[in-house]
Amino acid sequence: MQIVRHLRVAGPSMRYQLEQATGVKHALMVQSLSKLEATGVVAVNLPPEERSTRALTYSLNQIRADYLLELIIKYVRARG
Protein backbone atom coordinates (compact mmCIF):
# COMPACT_ATOMS: atom_id res chain seq x y z
CA MET A 1 0.00 0.00 0.00
CA GLN A 2 2.92 2.36 0.68
CA ILE A 3 4.19 1.88 -2.86
CA VAL A 4 0.77 2.53 -4.38
CA ARG A 5 0.27 5.60 -2.17
CA HIS A 6 3.68 7.01 -3.12
CA LEU A 7 3.09 6.50 -6.84
CA ARG A 8 -0.37 8.06 -6.56
CA VAL A 9 0.98 11.16 -4.80
CA ALA A 10 4.47 11.60 -6.26
CA GLY A 11 3.96 10.13 -9.71
CA PRO A 12 6.34 7.88 -11.63
CA SER A 13 9.39 6.88 -9.62
CA MET A 14 12.48 4.74 -9.85
CA ARG A 15 12.94 1.83 -7.43
CA TYR A 16 15.54 3.61 -5.29
CA GLN A 17 13.16 6.57 -4.93
CA LEU A 18 10.40 4.24 -3.80
CA GLU A 19 12.75 2.58 -1.31
CA GLN A 20 13.79 5.95 0.14
CA ALA A 21 10.26 7.32 0.32
CA THR A 22 8.65 4.24 1.86
CA GLY A 23 11.46 2.66 3.89
CA VAL A 24 10.70 -0.70 2.24
CA LYS A 25 13.89 -2.79 2.01
CA HIS A 26 15.35 -3.62 -1.41
CA ALA A 27 14.42 -7.32 -1.55
CA LEU A 28 10.83 -6.69 -0.46
CA MET A 29 10.55 -3.75 -2.89
CA VAL A 30 11.67 -5.90 -5.82
CA GLN A 31 9.18 -8.62 -4.86
CA SER A 32 6.35 -6.14 -4.29
CA LEU A 33 6.90 -4.29 -7.56
CA SER A 34 6.93 -7.59 -9.42
CA LYS A 35 3.58 -8.57 -7.91
CA LEU A 36 2.08 -5.13 -8.51
CA GLU A 37 3.22 -5.27 -12.13
CA ALA A 38 1.78 -8.77 -12.57
CA THR A 39 -1.62 -7.58 -11.33
CA GLY A 40 -1.53 -4.52 -13.57
CA VAL A 41 -1.48 -2.01 -10.72
CA VAL A 42 2.00 -0.79 -11.65
CA ALA A 43 3.38 -0.22 -15.14
CA VAL A 44 7.07 -0.18 -16.04
CA ASN A 45 8.58 2.06 -18.71
CA LEU A 46 10.41 -0.79 -20.49
CA PRO A 47 9.40 -4.26 -21.65
CA PRO A 48 11.08 -7.19 -19.84
CA GLU A 49 13.54 -7.94 -22.65
CA GLU A 50 15.03 -4.42 -22.40
CA ARG A 51 15.45 -4.25 -18.61
CA SER A 52 18.76 -5.98 -17.91
CA THR A 53 20.99 -2.92 -17.47
CA ARG A 54 18.62 0.01 -17.66
CA ALA A 55 17.00 1.99 -14.88
CA LEU A 56 13.27 1.43 -14.65
CA THR A 57 10.55 3.91 -13.88
CA TYR A 58 7.37 2.65 -12.23
CA SER A 59 4.01 4.35 -12.55
CA LEU A 60 0.59 3.68 -11.11
CA ASN A 61 -2.19 2.35 -13.31
CA GLN A 62 -4.86 4.42 -11.58
CA ILE A 63 -7.82 2.64 -13.16
CA ARG A 64 -6.57 -0.82 -12.19
CA ALA A 65 -5.61 0.31 -8.67
CA ASP A 66 -9.05 1.84 -8.11
CA TYR A 67 -10.77 -1.30 -9.42
CA LEU A 68 -8.82 -3.59 -7.07
CA LEU A 69 -9.42 -1.23 -4.15
CA GLU A 70 -13.16 -1.43 -4.82
CA LEU A 71 -12.96 -5.23 -4.79
CA ILE A 72 -11.16 -5.14 -1.44
CA ILE A 73 -13.76 -2.77 0.02
CA LYS A 74 -16.61 -5.00 -1.16
CA TYR A 75 -14.90 -8.04 0.32
CA VAL A 76 -14.33 -6.38 3.69
CA ARG A 77 -17.91 -5.09 3.87
CA ALA A 78 -19.30 -8.51 3.04
CA ARG A 79 -17.21 -10.10 5.79
CA GLY A 80 -18.24 -7.57 8.46
N, C-alpha and C positions, 0 to 999 in steps of 0.2 A: 504494500500500500504506500510506503514511503517513496518508492520509485515512481509509481503512478502519480502521486501527489506532486512530486518535484517536476516531472515532465509536464504536468498540467499547468503548473504555475510558472516555471522557468522556461519552458519550451525545450526544443531539441538540445540534447546534451551528450557529451562523450562519457564513457564509462568512468574515467577518473573523476569527472565532475560529479557524477551521480554518487560515487563512493564518498567524496568529500562532503557533499551536501547532506547525505543521509546517514553517514557513519556505518553503512553496511560494508562488511569486510569483502575483500576481492573475490574469494572463492564463492561466497554466497551471492554476490552481485552477478557474477558470470552465470551461475545456475539460475538465478531469478530472471535475468534478462532473456536467457534462452527459453524459459517457460513462458514468459510474457510474449515473446516473439511467436512462439508456437501457437499460442491462443489468439494471436492477432491483435493483442492489446498494444504492443510496441512494434514499431516498424524500424528497420535499419536502412541506412542510406546506400548500402552496397549488397549485391546478391552474394550468397555464400561462397561461390567460386572466386570472388575477388577480394576476400577478406583476410587472407593470410598475413600480410604485412602492412595493411593500411588501417589507419584509425577509423573507428566507426562512430557514427552519430545516431543516437536513438531518439525517436520521437513517439509521442502518444497518438494512437489511433482513437480519437475522442469518441467516435460513434461506437466502436467495439467496446471500449471501456465503459461507456454509459450503459450499453446493452447488458454486459455482464454484471454491472452493479445492480441493475434492475432485477436480474435473476436472483442475485444474492438477497436483495431486500424481500422479494416475494417468498423465497425459501425461509428466511428468518421469521417473517410474519406468519407463515403457515405453521411453523413449528411452535410458535408462542401461544 
